[in-house]
Amino acid sequence: MDIEIAAKALKELGHPIRLSIYKRLVKAGQPGMAVGKLQEELKIPNSTLSHHIASLASAQLLSQTRDGRTLYCQAEYEHFEALIEFLQAECCADEM
């Protein structure tokens, strides 16, 4: 993973509301969660939620799909796992 991509993802997760959104989506699993239910559970105003979802999506941490009139958000686990691998890649390499 490129350091710029990792930095953007970490920056977006560094905001308390975005971290709350992402943690809830991770908890929801692969099907994700309807935006309306996410808004209801986290008690975030719609315009604020949309802004934070867009930020997380731009960092490739979540994706969105539409089913009729319902918009769903899903955590992008592969991207998050790549971020963790990036952070751990050289763990303890200088201890030898």
Steps between C-alpha positions, in 0.01 A plus 500: 500500500622846412577724798268776368206257483576373851526855635162596349328193649651565842404868480138413425487246783651759733168687526275372781179501293662326204657242729157436655346456155776265388486291819123461459539391138767247597260364760226471234711262292502444124137601433571844640233726633233732366601864535170580672558234765857621547372854548236383744741293711780755512268802527691698238317762288456390138717773347779433750478125443518546122812712538674242718395208279644683198829549685524131590408400145768730354754317719369167363393389847138446402288454193136570428234306312141582427207260524196684370473815708724373780869586508728255679856548624747215535842502662777425251677231700772433241612862505498510880698174518752645253533804727569279803754297299668824393534607864634160609724429200827593666408430860812433706721487188779690674516269802752262346 
